[in-house]
Structure formats: C-alpha cells, structure tokens
Amino acid sequence: MIAVIQDAINCIEKYRCATDHRGRRLFGEVTQWVGTEDTAWPYSFECICQVLGLDANAVRHRLGVAQEQHSVLTLR
C-alpha cells in the first residue's frame, strides 16, 4: 500500500505540467483516484490512507488534488 501511494505521488509530481497525451492521461487518472471517496475497494485511496493512518483530506490538500463531490460522481 505504501508503494501504491508513493507511485501516485510520483505521478502527480511528474505529470502535473505534462503537455503530451500520455502524461495528461496519467495525471488525470491518478488525480481522479486520489479525489474519490470510494471505500468499497481495498486499494482505494481512502482505504489505503485509513490503513496507513493518514488523513486522506490532508494528503489531497498537500498534493493539490481536490476531492470530488458525490453529486458530480452520480452524474457520470
């Protein structure tokens, strides 16, 4: 789980300013994963933070990733 969080952090840092399609896609995928409140999957961001004793909202804030609102998720 630590490796999963570390990979997410690395992707956010590496691809935050990406201009190519692959970099933008990877950044979008990781920020979507970090921004969701899903707890149904053991490797969701929320579950990993809980197991590691991290405040998920504090990690999101530090990474500059906004948390998605439930209303936005239900419209998709």
C-alpha positions as CSV (number, residue, x, y, z in Angstrom):
1,M,0.0,0.0,0.0
2,I,2.9,2.3,0.7
3,A,4.2,1.7,-2.8
4,V,0.8,2.5,-4.3
5,I,0.6,5.8,-2.5
6,Q,4.3,6.6,-3.5
7,D,3.5,5.8,-7.1
8,A,0.5,8.2,-7.0
9,I,2.6,10.9,-5.5
10,N,5.3,10.4,-8.1
11,C,2.8,10.5,-11.0
12,I,1.2,13.7,-9.7
13,E,4.6,15.4,-9.4
14,K,5.9,14.1,-12.7
15,Y,2.8,14.7,-14.8
16,R,1.3,17.8,-13.2
17,C,2.5,20.0,-16.1
18,A,2.5,17.4,-18.8
19,T,1.7,18.5,-22.3
20,D,1.7,15.2,-24.1
21,H,-1.4,12.9,-24.2
22,R,0.1,10.1,-22.1
23,G,1.2,12.4,-19.3
24,R,-2.1,14.2,-19.2
25,R,-4.0,10.9,-19.1
26,L,-1.8,9.5,-16.3
27,F,-2.2,12.7,-14.3
28,G,-6.0,12.6,-14.9
29,E,-6.2,9.0,-13.8
30,V,-4.2,9.5,-10.6
31,T,-6.0,12.7,-9.6
32,Q,-9.3,11.0,-10.1
33,W,-8.2,8.1,-7.9
34,V,-6.9,10.4,-5.2
35,G,-10.0,12.6,-5.4
36,T,-12.7,9.9,-4.9
37,E,-14.1,8.9,-1.6
38,D,-14.6,5.2,-2.6
39,T,-14.1,2.8,0.2
40,A,-15.6,-0.3,-1.5
41,W,-12.2,-1.4,-2.9
42,P,-9.3,-2.3,-0.5
43,Y,-6.8,-0.4,-2.7
44,S,-8.9,2.8,-3.0
45,F,-7.2,5.9,-1.9
46,E,-9.4,6.3,1.2
47,C,-8.8,2.7,2.3
48,I,-5.1,2.9,1.9
49,C,-4.9,6.2,3.8
50,Q,-7.0,4.6,6.6
51,V,-4.8,1.6,6.9
52,L,-1.6,3.7,6.9
53,G,-3.0,6.1,9.4
54,L,-3.0,9.1,7.0
55,D,-5.6,11.8,6.8
56,A,-6.9,11.4,3.2
57,N,-8.0,15.1,3.0
58,A,-4.7,16.4,4.3
59,V,-2.9,14.3,1.7
60,R,-5.2,15.6,-1.0
61,H,-4.6,19.1,0.1
62,R,-0.8,18.7,0.2
63,L,-0.9,17.2,-3.3
64,G,-3.2,20.0,-4.6
65,V,-5.8,17.5,-5.6
66,A,-9.5,18.4,-5.0
67,Q,-11.8,15.9,-3.6
68,E,-14.7,15.1,-5.9
69,Q,-18.2,15.8,-4.8
70,H,-20.7,12.9,-4.6
71,S,-23.1,14.8,-6.8
72,V,-20.5,15.1,-9.6
73,L,-19.8,11.3,-9.3
74,T,-23.5,10.4,-9.6
75,L,-23.9,12.5,-12.8
76,R,-21.3,10.4,-14.6
